[in-house]
Amino acid sequence: MKIAFFVLTLLALLGSALVGKVNLDFTKLFDTGSMEYQIFTQIRLPRVLLAFISGGILALAGLLFQTLFRNPLTTPFTLGISSGATLGAATAIIFGLGGGVLGFSFVTLLGFLGAFSTVLLIYIFSQKLPSTSDQRLILVGIALSFLYSSLLLVIYYLSDFQESYLILRFTMGSLLTVGYGDIVPVALSALVVLWSAKRYAYALKLFSISEEFAFLQGVEVQRVMMVLFTTISLSVGVLVSVVGPISFIGLIIPHMVKRVMQKSIEWTILPTFVSGGLFLLLCDTIARTLPTVSEIPVGIITSLLGGALFVWILLRKKGVS
């Protein structure tokens, strides 16, 4: 079963890389001087890899957050991390910060800074509120999301037409890339998320029951929660600063995997990552192959498909259909 799943994943990656608005002559794919070779190796292959890794990060981050806080609606978007990254990137755009440092654009760097600042603010504010840790983090995250949304509207108001267009495109999510430069930080983020999930899989299993039960089993609750929360949040921050906010994957995929597998979290970590990657790969393939004048941002496709799937799951869960 695992081998078949692995082969199907490879076929999906290869199949997605071979389709697009430009038809490729397959006999020239390995001719280094041909246009087909350049399109395949420098545009399509990097893009499908970026889509797969990005979807995996978002799905796994959603699963881990929902397990930590025992709340099925908790995602990086709910906690304000994606909103913080979006605000940082929009700030770089409105101030016309071109160029970058160490190969990273200022849009990416300020996007990451926005996510990192959000992580710090959530942690600092949560220590001041008299409530349980999961409630504090969720409430503070929601409050920061509203604050960031208001500040983003101010930036929209102050920006000119071109800046508004760039910000709007960023907020819709985009997997446009040339070469493999954008994949490196995202791939490292994926490794961090996977390592965190595997390293603390047993603790996460106990957290899914209750914090008290995890504590009684010898888990250092506060330390483990903050390590997981920080590593997952920063990984998502890196991702959003590169591809923009892409919604619904962290919400819909964990629910789908849980319904299909019906096993504890240690068995669903890798399937959730792969399923999230395949879902975003499918959405991106649809986005770039539709016969439209310009390419539809992938965030629109994920919202449409994800929203419809989530409503269907809720209706089936209640026995409506």
N, C-alpha and C positions, 0 to 999 in steps of 0.2 A: 504493500500500500504506500509506504513512504517513498519507494523508488518510483512508483507510478506518478505520485504527486510531484516529485522532483522533476521527472521528465515532462509532465504537462506544464509545469511552470517555465521550464526552458523553452518549450515549444511556443508558449504564449509570448514570452519575451522576443523570440526570434520572429514569430508571425507578426507581432505589432511593429517591429522594426522594418519589416519588408513591405508594409502597406503605407500608403499616403497619397496625397494629391498628385505627386510626381511618380509615374510608373517607372520601375527600375528594370533594366535588362539584367536578369540574374546571371547571365554568362560573363558579365563584366564586373561582378561584385569583388572579385579578387585581383582585378587589374588596378594596381596602385595609381596609375595615371588617368583613370577614367572618372567621369563625373559620378557614376553610380557608386564607386568605391568611396569617394569623398562624402557623398550624401549619407551613405549607410554608416560609415565609421565615425564621422565627425558631427552628424546631426541626429540621425534617427536612433542609433545605438546608444549614445549618451542620454538621449531623451527618455528612452524606455527604461534605462537603468535608473535614471533620476526619478521617474514616475513610480517605479516598483519600490525603491528604497523609501521614498517619501511617504507613500501609502502605508508601508509597513510601520514606519515610525509613528504616524498619526493613529493607526489602529491599535498598536501595542500601548501607546501612551494612554489612549482612552481606556483600555482594559485595566491598566495598572491603577490609574486614578479612580476608576469605578470600584475596584477592589479595595484600595486603601481607605476610601471614604464611604464604602458600602452605599453608594448613591448611583443609580443607573444613568443619571443625566450629567455626571461629572466628566468634563473633557478639558483639554487645554484651552478651549474657547470659553468655557464656563468660568475658569479660574483667571481669565484676563491675560494670560500669557501671550496668546496670539494677538490680542488687541494692543498689548504693549509693543510687540514687534512691529505691528502695522503703523503705529504712531511714530516710532523711531524712524522707519523707512520714509514715511510721509514728511517728516521734519527734514531729512536729508534732501528730498526732492524739492521742497519749497525754498530751501536756502541755496539751491543750485550747487550742491556739493558733488562735483564730478570727480573722476579719478578714484583713488583709493590707497590703501596701505597693505603691503605684503600680498598683493594679488587680490585683495578683497575690496569691492567698491564701498564707498561711504554709505550707500543705501543698505548694503548688507551689514556693515559694521554697526550703524545706528539702529538697524532693526534688531540685531542681537543685543545691543545695549538696552533697548526698550524691554526686551524679554527678560534680560538679567535683572534690570531694575525692578521689574514686576515681581520676580521671585523674592528679592530682598524685601520689598515693601510688604508682600503678603506675610512673610515670616515675621517681620518686625511688628506689624499691626496685630497679627494673630496673638502675639504674646501679651498684648494689652487688653484683650477682650475676655470677659469672664464667661467662657463657654467651652465646650469640648473642642478638641483640636480640629476635628473634621469640619464641624460647623463654622469655626472661625475662618478656616482657610477658604471655604466655599463662599461665605458671606463677603469676606474681604475681596475675593476675586471678582465676584459679581459687581461690587461697588466700584472697583477699579475699571472694570469693563465699561460701565456707564461713564465714568470720568474720562477714559480714553476716547470713547465715542464722541463726547462733547468737544474735547480738544481737537479731534479730527475734523469735526464740522467747522470749527474755527479756522483750521488750516485750509479747508476747502474754500471758505469765504475769502481768505486773504490771497489765495493763489490765482494765477492767471489761467487761461484756457488750457494751455499746454501742460502746466503743472497739475491742474485738476485731472486731466486725462491720464497722466502718468500715475497719479495716486489712485485713481479709480481702477486702472488696469492692475495695479499691484494688489489692491484689495480683493480682486476677483481670482487671484492665484494664476500663476503661469509656470509652465514647465519648459518654456523656450530656452534652449541652451545650445552652445556650439563648443565642441571639445569636452574635456573631462574635468575642467577646473572646478565647476560647481558641484560635481559629484563627490569630491574629496571630503569637504567638511560635512556633507550630508551623510556619507557613508560612515565617517567616524562617529557621528551622532547616533546612527543606527547601531553601531557596535556598543556604544555606551548604554543605550536602552536595553539591548538584548542581554548585555552583561548584568545590568542591574536586575532585570527580571529573573534571570537564571540564578544569580547569586542569592537573591532573597525570595526564591520561589516558595520555600517552606513557610517563611514569615508571612508572605502574602496569603497563603492558604489559611493561616490562622487569623489574619486580619479580616478575611472574608466572613468569619464568624463574629468576632468582636475584638476590640482592642484589649478588653479585660482578659479574654481567653488567651490571646497572644502573650500578654504579660505573665499570666499564670504558667505558661509553657516555657518561660525563660527568655522571651524576646525583649530586647531593649527597645520598647515601643517608640519613644520619642526620637532616638537616634536613627533607627531604621526608617521611620517615616520621613525624617528630614533628608536623609541620604537619598532615598528614592524620589522624593518630591523634587529635590534640587537637580539631580542628574536627569530626570525625565523632563523637567521644565526647561533646563538649559538646552537639551537636545532638540526639543520642539522649537525653542527660540532660534537656534541655528537654522533649522529647517525653514521656519516661516520667514526669516530674514533673507533666505535665498529664493524660495518659490512663492512667497506670499501666503496669506491665510487660505487654506482649503478646508472647507467645512464638511461636517457630517460623517467623515470617515471614522473619526474617533468615537462617534456615537453609535453608528449603525453596525459596523463590522463586529465589535465585541458581542453585541446582542445576537447577531446571526451565528457566530461561531459557537457561542454557548448553547443556543437552541439545537444546533446540529450535533455537537459532540456530547453535551451534557456530562462534562467531566470537570474536575477541579482545575484550578488555574495553572498548575504546573504542567498539565497536558495541553493547555490551550495557548501557551505563549507563542510557540513557533507557528502553529496554524493561524493564529490571529495576525501575526506579522505578514505571513505569506498571503493571506486572504486580503488584507488591506492593500498590499502591493498590487495584487491582481485586479482589485476593484479600481484603484486609481489608474492602473494601466489601461483597463477597459474604457474608463471615462475619457482618458487622454486620447486614446485611439479614435473614439467617437468624435471628440472635439476637433481633431486635426484632419479627419477624413470627410466631414460633412461638406456638402457642396455649397458653401457660403462664400461671400465675397472676402471676408476676413475670418481668421480663425476664432472660434468661440472660446473664451477663457474656460479652463478646465474646472474652475470653481463653480461655474454655473451648472455644468453637467453633473458634478458630484452632488450639488444641492437638489437638483431635479430628481435624479435617480435615488439618492439617499433619502430624501423626504418621502418619496412614494413608497420605498421599501420599508421605511420605519413605520409609516401609517399602516401598511399591510401587516407587519409583524404585530403591532399593537392590536389590530382587529382580530387576528388569528389567536392571539394570546387570550382575548376575552371571549373567544368562541363566536365572534360575529360572522366569520366566513369559514 
